[in-house]
Amino acid sequence: MNGMGRMSSWEDVFFAERVYTKCLGISKRIYQTHSYTHEPEKRLAYFILEEYNERSYGFLPGFDFYVMVFTYYDEERNVTKVDVQYDQLGFFLHCAGLAQLHAKVVELITPLVITWAKAFWATGLVNPATFIMQLILFPLIIYRYFMG
């Protein structure tokens, strides 16, 4: 939910975890925390949570996933808010078993992207308007070229 969802009880949190674990075929989770940071003046503690998920189905690969967990507290050190931030696209790709395919596609197109970036930079016309114009024009040109 990336800070947008609101759950009012731990029972709701645990229930949501149970449902999505079952839906995604996760059979086992292994957690590890990294980089714990405490900022007393902000009444905030945060850390990186690494989560390895083993899957129930052989056709879905297990996956590592990282989330940032921000915990806020009051004067009596009672937790008042927990905010969890994560890469939603990466999570979706892992859940669907497509992360490896996505990584391969990115690896293949990276040289093209670097070539494009160098050519774009060389024009001296690098700004948001020309970039958005390219986002509109390139798909149209490619469509016309291949679809006639």
ABEGO torsion letter per residue (X at the ends): XGGABBBABAAAAAAAAAAAAAAAGBABBBBBBBGBBBBAAAGBBBBBBBBBBBBABAABBBBBBBBBBBBBBBAAGBBABBBBBBBAAAAAAAAAGAAAAAAAAAAAAAAAAAAAAAAAAAAGABBAAAAAAAAAAAAAAAAAAAAX
